[in-house]
Structure formats: structure tokens, C-alpha cells
Amino acid sequence: MTKDYRETDKAHVWHPLFQHQRLEETSLAVFESAHGTTLVDSDGREYLDAYSALWNVNVGYGRQEIADAVYAQIQQLPYYPHLQINVPATVLAEQLAACLPGDLNHVYFCNSGSEANETAIKMARQYGRQTYPGENRYKIISRYRGYHGFTYGALSATGQARRRKAFEPLVPGFLHAHPPYCHRCPIGLNYPSCGTECADEIERMIHWEGPETVIAVIAEPIIGGGGVIIPPDEYLPRLRQICDDYGLLLILDEVITGFGRTGKMFACEHWDVQPDLITLAKGLTSGYIPLGACVASGEVFNAFLGASDDDKEFAQVCTYGGHPVACAAGIANLKILQEERLWENAEKVGAYLLSKLETLSDLPIVGDVRGKGLMLAVELIEADGGHLATAKTNQIVARLREEGIIVGKIGHAIEEPENIIFIAPPLILNEAEADRIFETLRQVLVQQEF
Ligand SMILES: Cc1ncc(COP(=O)(O)O)c(C=O)c1O
């Protein structure tokens, strides 16, 4: 049975980020069911999913409430475009506005993180034209190692050459600054004597480009796929200040960090920073149904108001944006997150797991351990302190899978060897499961002989 599906899949399916020639010597897993933090493959083997699928199954698998909400909504109203009102989208928008910080009150729904960022980029540019008539503000600053999605605009904001180079030239008007990556500072400085030079650099870029040409800074509060890069505490407030000083919008991409992942409902709360636009996906439905959103402040939203013939409305429609079934899943998902206060569990069990993982630093192969909530990374090194070879990191990830633990790994994000393991389990993780992740990882790292 399994073999049949693998053969059929090999013949007909094109998988993302995957060299299909490898199917000569390896095969992909067939996951058939899941419950809690556990995935089950077609041979009946169970795995602890320490990566929440792709950083997104925040409430864990097998939530009957979400399934029931989706089923009921399909029966009642499966679909109607968001050119009119549907109740689940309205209710979810109200609930999001209530739990987002400050006056992020205006929700534009779409289907994915890429679309949410695409929307934010387009809103920023249109906002710029409408707010600063006579100026041509369109440039957007992001950071190297940041990831914002696969569509052309979001990819243009992305600072990962290996995701971009096959598709260049990309959209004009995107500039990249150094990431706030203190462990291996790309500017060669040390925190705190650096004075967060990586943020000052953004101010200098605005100055050199001409502030009247720049409209926004887009950033993940904690860079995810680019390496779980947690900025120093001054960094995000400083970005907010720079944006205020030059009249720019701050777009925070909370596609990974939103919905409890880092120990707060939204990561920007750690630094008390309110963006003008926030982008959401992944944990918005915990992956049960695709849904994304770009949420704007009142100030941004108001810039789009005007008479019906002056073309100030946001000029974008998305057939499945505000899909009632996806929004019904979003409501049920948010209810679980809030009733179980899962961000608190992420903070508590995340701190516990981080303290355990930090003890791995005694192993010569471990270069750095970092994390916030249940968004953690272990960076691996060769004996000379350089990046562990990609093949060796792959081998460690494969050994963990053999031992029943699924983790993530940095991929197509950096030019150096891919040496970072990601641990981002569902937010329902308990301490016994955290122990299992830690102990299995220690055992695999200790046994590694290259
Ligand atoms: C921070 C961030 N933004 C945007 C995206 C794009 O989301 P999607 O894959 O849903 O388009 C991702 C995906 O991993 C992400 O990690």
C-alpha cells in the first residue's frame, strides 16, 4: 500500500524544495494521521513532531472543535467572496482586533503568509502614494536572512539568496540590511558595545536613499527560517523609532511568531512595539485550513478612505480571502489558544526545554543554543568552530527521525553550510515530551562520529 503511494507520488507529484533525483536513493514519509503532538506514518510508526509541521500546528493535531466548526460551516455556507459580509470572517476579525496590540483593528484576509506579506507590501506602497502626494515613496527595507514568502513581492523582501537567485530579477525597490544576529555578527561587532549598529544601519540607508523614496521597514520580530535570530532588546523599539522619525510604516511579519509561539500571543509584545501592519498565517488556524491576514492600524486604514471615484480603496481582491470555512477554523483555533492560554505553556515549557538544551553546550559539536517560548534552535559547528557541514546536519536530523523525533533544519536560507536545527513543537508540549526531545537529541549528538 505504502509502496504504491510512493510510486504514484514519484510519478506525478512535484514536491517543494526537493531534488527529485534523490528519490533514486531515498523516499519521503507518508504521514497518514496525527493526534496531540504525535504524527503517525503509513507503517503505523509514531513520531513526536517537534517542528509543528512547518512551525504552524500551534494547538496540536486532532482538535475535534476545529473539525466540527469546519464541517458545520461547509454545510451552512461553504463559500461566498468577501465582496460581501460573511459572519465567520467578521467574528474572527473582531476577535483578532481584540487580541492584537494597540489599534491594529482592520483585517484583510487572504490565504497564506506570502499573500499576507504581498498585501502588506502593496498596502504600504499605496499608503505612501496617498499619504505623501508628490513624493514617490515606494522602497521597502528588510533584512538579510529574513523570510517573507515565495511570491514575487514577498520574495523580493526576503533576504535569502538561495531562495531568490533562480527567479531574479525580482521586484525593484527592495533593500536589505544586516540582521541582528549577535551570535555571529555580520558586521563583526559585539553586543552591547556595538550600540545595535545593525539598527543604525537602517537609519543610514534611509538617509542615503532619500527618505522621500522609502515607505516601510518589514521584519520578522524573531527571524524564523533564517536561523531563529532573536534581536537584542533595543532593536525592535529602535526600528519603531526610526520609522516614526522618517514617516515610514513598520510591518511586522508574525507569520511564525504569532499566536503564542514565542510565549506571548504576539512576539512584538515582548518589546512593547506596535507595528502599523502585522501579517499573520500559520498559527491563525494552526494549519487546519489555509488562512492568512494582514491587519492595519486605524491610521493606515484611514489613508484609504475617500470618495468612490478617487481610487483610494485598496485595489486588490483575492477569490478565497475571508473564506468562511477557513475563518470558522480560525475562530475555533483562537478559542482553544485562549481557553488553554497556550502562550503561557509555550513560555513555561519553552523555558524548561531551553534550559535543558543549554546543557548541550558541553558537546564540541554545539555552537549555540537559543530560543524564546517554543521557538528554539541549536547551531552546530565543526571542530574549528565553522558551520557544521550540511550533510552532517542532515544526518543528525535523519537519525532523530529514526529515533521518533521530527525537527526542522535551516534550508536554502544561507550561503554557508546549513548547520541549524529548529525545534518548534506544538504549544501543548509537556515537560515529559520536552525531556524526550532533549534526551534523544543529546544521545544522537553524542553518538555522532564523522
Ligand atoms: C516569517 C514568514 N513569513 C512568511 C512566510 C510565508 O508563508 P506561506 O508559506 O504560508 O506563504 C513564512 C513561511 O514559512 C514565514 O516563515
The ligand as a Gaussian input file, in Angstrom:
#p B3LYP/6-31G(d) Opt

LIG

0 1
 C        8.113000      34.583000       8.604000
 C        7.388000      34.012000       7.418000
 N        6.688000      34.840000       6.632000
 C        6.007000      34.387000       5.569000
 C        6.003000      33.049000       5.243000
 C        5.256000      32.583000       4.037000
 O        4.138000      31.870000       4.428000
 P        3.416000      30.848000       3.417000
 O        4.366000      29.695000       3.236000
 O        2.152000      30.490000       4.155000
 O        3.160000      31.566000       2.157000
 C        6.695000      32.149000       6.052000
 C        6.692000      30.712000       5.732000
 O        7.374000      29.920000       6.302000
 C        7.421000      32.639000       7.153000
 O        8.150000      31.818000       7.925000

